[in-house]
Amino acid sequence: MAQDASTSTEQLSSSQRIKRALSHGKQGRISKNTSNKVMLGVFRLAAAITTLVLVAIIAYVVVNGLPHISLDFIFGWPHGVNAEGGIWPTIVSTIYVTALAMLICTPIAVLAAVYLAEYAKQGRLVNTIRYAADTLASVPSIVMGLFGYALFVEAMGLGLSMLSAALALALLMLPIVMRTTEEAIRSVPRYIRWGAYGLGATKWQVVSKIVLPSAFGRIATGIVLGIGRAIGETAVVLYTMGQAINMPVTPLDSGRPMTVHLYLLANDGINMNAAYGTALLLMVIILAFNLFARHLSRKSK
């Protein structure tokens, strides 16, 4: 009898299941329209609070940082105790280490995602890999910074350098890019693959010529989001790159990214005007990357 009941439930259409679930639900003490209006008000209030908090943070940083933004501040060099003057070396260091981390992370993450989505046999091992990636994404950045210091700076002897920081940031970006790429590949309709197989295409031809180009928009969105995460990190680069104010040339050179410079200025309280200006420029860069990611996502859709 239980098997017959489960079989009949599986044979129900989606609309029949919805009607059945609604009809068997408990009848509330208030009408459906009233409860719907109450919950709609709750959702709107939550959205309004979230928006107000975001606007308040942005407005606070803009009001305090905009008066101190100038060409000399952006393209100048720090002087004194590195609290006066411009922040151009920190901007270059931030872009340098982020680009290097992207070059390290992207091929590994994309190839791993292709393997999980197209080649790997779905089972316990694949689920374990996905769980490990999700767990890695939730690791605190300070833990990743200490791990990067122990492995890349000390054990591998790379020292406080762009390469050490880029490798640590690549580990931080890896689960974001990999999981986003995997979901993008899995979202490509199956009938496109079947059509290619019907025309005699090989597995790699289908993946490289059809699946990856079709999912490129969402893959690029994941990469841009990973870059935005890397730019805003402080603990990772603080332990692996150092605090030296210089213009990095080779990957083994040290440097000071904008996040570390902002942290030192605000922590010591030496020059809060420069701290607010640095925070505003950093926020603008991260916001630009997020807007670019949204543009790529909409374009892919």
N, C-alpha and C positions, 0 to 999 in steps of 0.2 A: 504493500500500500504506500509506504513512504517513497519507494522508487517511482511509482506511478505518479505521485504528487509532484516530485521533483521534475519528472519528465514533462508533465503538463505545464509547469511553471516555465521551463525553458522554451516551450513552444509558443508562449504568449508573445505578442508583439510589444514594441516599446510603449505604444499608447495604452495598451491594455494593462501593462505592468504599472504605469503611472496612475491610471484610474483605480486599479486595485489597491495600490499603496495609499492613495488619498482616501479611499472609502473605508479602509481599515484603521486609519489614524484616529487618535483620540479627539473627541470634540472639545474644543476649548470653551472657556466661560465667556470670552468676548468674540465678537463677530470676526469673520475673515478680513473684511475691509478695514476694520479698526486695527487689527494686529498687523496688517500689511502696511498701513500708514505709520504705525509706531516704529516698525523695523526700518522702513524707508527713512524716517527721520533720524534714527540712530546711525544708519549708514552715512547719511549726509553730514551729520555732526562729526563723525569720525574722519570723513574726508576733509571737512573744513578745518578741523584741528591740525591734521597732518599738513595741509597746505599752509596754514598760518605759521606753524613752527618753521617750515622751510623758508617761507618769505621773511620771517623775523631773523633767522640766521643770516640769510643772504643780505638783507638790508643792513644788519649790524656790521657785517664785514665791509660792505660797500661804503657805508657812511664813514667808517673809521679809516678805510684804506684808500679810497679814491683820491682824497686830497694829496696824498703822498706819491701817487703814481706819476712818473715823468719819464722822458727818454733817458735822462741821466740815471734814474733809478733802475730802469730796465737794462740798459746797455753799459752801465758803469761798473767799476770794480770796487769791492769793499776796501776800506782802509781803517786805520786806527786799530781797534781790537776786533775788527771784522763786523762791527755793528753799524758803521757809517758807510755812506756811499751807495753804490749799486749792488745788484745781485746777479749780474750777467754770468759769472762762472757757475753759480748754482743752477741757473736755468739750463746751461749747456750740460752740466753733469746729470741733471734730471732726464733730459732728452737722450743723452748718450746711454745711460744705464737702462732706460726703458726700452730703447730700440734694440740694444744688445740682448736683453731678456726676451724680447719678442722673437728675435731671430733664433734663439735657443729653444724657446718653448713651442712655437708654432709647428715646426715639422714633426716633433715628437707627439704633440697632442693630436694633430690631424691624422697622422698615421695610426696612432692607437685607436682613435675613434673609428677610422675606416675598418680596422681589424675587428673591433667589437661589433660593429653594425653589419658588416658584410661577410666576413670570413669566419669568425669564431662561432663554434657550435654553442647555441644558447643553453646554459646550464648553470651549475653551481659555481664553476670557476669564473664565468663571465659576471655573474651576480656578485661574486666576491670582489672582482676588480672594480665594478661600479661602486660598491659599498666603500672600498678603500679610497676611491677618488672623491666621493662625497665626504668622507671623514677627513681627508687631506684638505678639502676646501674649508672646513670648519676649524682647522688648527689655528690658534691665536698667532698673530704675526710676530709677537715677541719670542714665541717658542721657535718659529721658523728662523728668526734672526739668530738665536743662540745655536740652533742646529747648523745654520750656514757658517757661523763663526767657527764652530768645532770642526766641521768637515772641510770647508773650502779654504778658510783662512789658516787654520792650524794644521789639520791632517794632510791636506794637499799642498800646503805651502804657498798658496796664491797671495797671501797677505791681504791687507785692507786695500782692495782694488775694485775697479769697475767690474772685472770678471767675476770676482767672488759675489758681489752684490747682484749681478745679473743672473748668476746661477741660482742664488737663493730666491730672487723674484720669479724666476722661471718655475721653480717648484710651487710658488704661490699661485701663479697664473695657470699652471698645468691642468688642474681639475676643472677650472672654469671653462677653458677653451676646449678641453676634451669632451666634457659632457654636453656643451652647447653644440659642438660639431657632430657628436653622435646623434643627438636629437634632430639636428638638421638633416642628416643623411637618412635617418629612419622616416622622416616626414615626406621624403620623395615618394610619389605613388609607385606601387609595385608594377602597375601595368606598363610603365615606361621601361622598366627592366625587362619585362616579358617581351615587349616589342623588339628590344635590341637583341635579346637572345634568339628570338624568332628569325632575325635577319642574319644570324650566324656570328654575332659578336662574342668575344671571350669575356670572362669575368672582369679582368683588368680593364678592358676596353669599355665595358659598361660603367665601371666605377670612375675611371679617369675622364671619359668623354661625355658621360651623361649624368651620373649621380652627383659628382662633385661640382660641376658647373651649375646644375640645378639648385644645389644647396649653398652656393657661394655666398649669397646675401646673408643668410643666417650664420654661416661660418665666420664671415667678416665681422658680423655683429658681436659674436662671442669673443673674437680676438680684440676688438676695440674695447669691450667691457673689461677684459683682462688687463689691457694696457691702462685703463682708468684706475683699476684696483692697484696696479703696481706704482703708478705715479703718486698715489695718496699714502703709500706706506712709509712709516718712519722707523719703526723698530728694526725691520729687516736691514735696511741700508745703514742704519746707525751702527750696527754690530759688524757689518761686512765691508762697508766702503770707507768708513772713517769720517773725519770732520775737516780735512785739509781744504783750504781755499786755494785752489789752483785750477788751471784749465787742462782737463784730461786730454791726452793724445792717444796713448795706447791703452788697451784693455787692462793692463797691469798698473796703470796710474790710479792714484786715489782721487777723491773729490768730495764735495759736499752738496748733496741734493737740496732742493728747496724745502722739503719737509724737515730735514735735520736743521737747516738754517733757521727756519721758523721756530722749531722747538727750542733751539738754543737762545734765540732772541727773546722769546716769551718766558722761558724758564729763568733766565738771568735778569730779565727786566731792564736790559741795557738801553734798548731803543725800540719801544713799543710801536712807534710810527712805522719803522721799517718792518716790524713783525706784521702789522695789519696790511701793509702794502704787499708783502710776500704772500700772505694768506689770500688776498684778493686775486693776485695773479695765478696762484695755484688753483683756486676755486674756478677761475675762468677756464683754465686749461682742462680741468676735469669735466666741467660742464660742457665744453666744446666736444670732448670725446664722447660723452653720453648722448649729446644731440646728434653727433655723427652716427653713433650706433643706432639710434632711433630712425634716422634717415635711411640707413642701409636696410633695417628691418622692414620699414614701410615699402621701400623700393623692391625688395625681394618678394613681398606679398603681392 
